[in-house]
Amino acid sequence: METSATEKWLADKFKSPLLRMADLAEVLYRSEDGLRVSLYRDCELSQRLNAARVKIGRRVYFRIQDVARILDEGVQ
């Protein structure tokens, strides 16, 4: 599977295969609190982002590969 330009950019910028909540908020130009509220809404974006979510202990991360795919495909 080929790496998209978006995925490569995210990996280079954040130096990790996972994004923290603050990192994802920065990418989406939202505050962390605004992102949390958005993730609880019942819409396509929140469903797709929640599917990309990984919990490690109490911390929440998002897989770069999935986030890049969401950004590349766009959401209605």
C-alpha positions as CSV (number, residue, x, y, z in Angstrom):
1,M,0.0,0.0,0.0
2,E,1.4,3.4,-1.0
3,T,1.8,6.2,1.5
4,S,-0.1,9.3,0.7
5,A,1.4,12.8,0.8
6,T,-0.9,13.6,3.7
7,E,0.2,10.6,5.7
8,K,3.9,11.4,5.0
9,W,3.4,15.0,6.1
10,L,1.7,13.9,9.4
11,A,4.4,11.4,10.1
12,D,7.2,13.9,9.4
13,K,5.5,16.6,11.5
14,F,4.6,14.6,14.5
15,K,7.3,11.9,14.4
16,S,4.9,9.1,15.6
17,P,2.4,6.7,14.0
18,L,-0.2,8.0,16.5
19,L,-1.5,11.5,17.0
20,R,-2.4,12.9,20.4
21,M,-5.7,14.7,20.9
22,A,-3.8,18.0,20.8
23,D,-2.0,17.1,17.6
24,L,-5.3,16.2,15.8
25,A,-6.9,19.4,17.1
26,E,-4.0,21.3,15.5
27,V,-4.3,19.5,12.2
28,L,-8.1,20.2,12.1
29,Y,-7.7,23.9,13.3
30,R,-9.8,23.3,16.4
31,S,-9.2,23.6,20.1
32,E,-8.9,20.4,22.1
33,D,-12.2,21.0,23.8
34,G,-13.9,21.7,20.4
35,L,-12.5,18.5,19.1
36,R,-13.8,16.5,22.1
37,V,-17.3,18.0,21.5
38,S,-17.1,17.1,17.8
39,L,-16.2,13.5,18.6
40,Y,-19.4,13.1,20.6
41,R,-21.6,14.3,17.8
42,D,-23.4,11.9,15.6
43,C,-21.9,12.7,12.2
44,E,-19.7,11.1,9.6
45,L,-16.5,12.8,10.7
46,S,-16.9,11.8,14.3
47,Q,-17.7,8.2,13.4
48,R,-14.7,8.0,11.2
49,L,-12.3,9.7,13.7
50,N,-13.6,7.5,16.5
51,A,-12.9,4.4,14.4
52,A,-9.3,5.7,14.1
53,R,-9.0,6.1,17.9
54,V,-6.7,4.0,20.0
55,K,-6.8,4.1,23.8
56,I,-3.6,3.3,25.7
57,G,-4.3,3.4,29.4
58,R,-6.2,6.6,29.9
59,R,-4.7,8.4,26.9
60,V,-6.4,8.7,23.5
61,Y,-4.5,8.6,20.3
62,F,-5.5,8.5,16.6
63,R,-3.8,6.4,13.9
64,I,-2.0,8.7,11.4
65,Q,-2.8,6.3,8.5
66,D,-6.5,6.5,9.2
67,V,-6.5,10.3,9.8
68,A,-4.7,10.8,6.5
69,R,-7.2,8.7,4.7
70,I,-10.1,10.7,6.2
71,L,-8.5,14.0,5.2
72,D,-7.7,12.8,1.7
73,E,-11.2,11.4,1.1
74,G,-13.0,14.3,2.7
75,V,-16.2,14.1,4.6
76,Q,-19.7,15.2,3.5
